[in-house]
Amino acid sequence: MILFSLYNIKKLNKLNMDIASTIPYGDSTRHNCDNCGAELEVHVVKQKSHNEKEEYNCPECNKLFYARVSQPIQKIIVIKKRTDGKTDLSVD
């Protein structure tokens, strides 16, 4: 029978955390643009402890948003079109 000491358990936990930080995973989030009202779904790749601030724009009005990701933003889907009645790409 092998007994793990507290030191070995801490070492094993650190190893598991180190392995988790090397595995990227996909994620998506939905939000409404607070400028034009469009509903957006943003697809990103994240990685534990390796996420950086990345910029993206609303495809409907060009408003700037930020996301924490480990790779460039993969895809932005417009779920619902803008609701402000405008058609230009300028941010108010």
Buried (B, 14 or more C-beta within 10 A) or exposed (E): EEEEEEEEEEEEEEEEEEEEEEEBEEBEEEEBBEBBBBBBEBBBBBBBEEBEEBEBBBBBBBBEBEBEBBBEBEEBEBEEEBEEEBEEEEEE
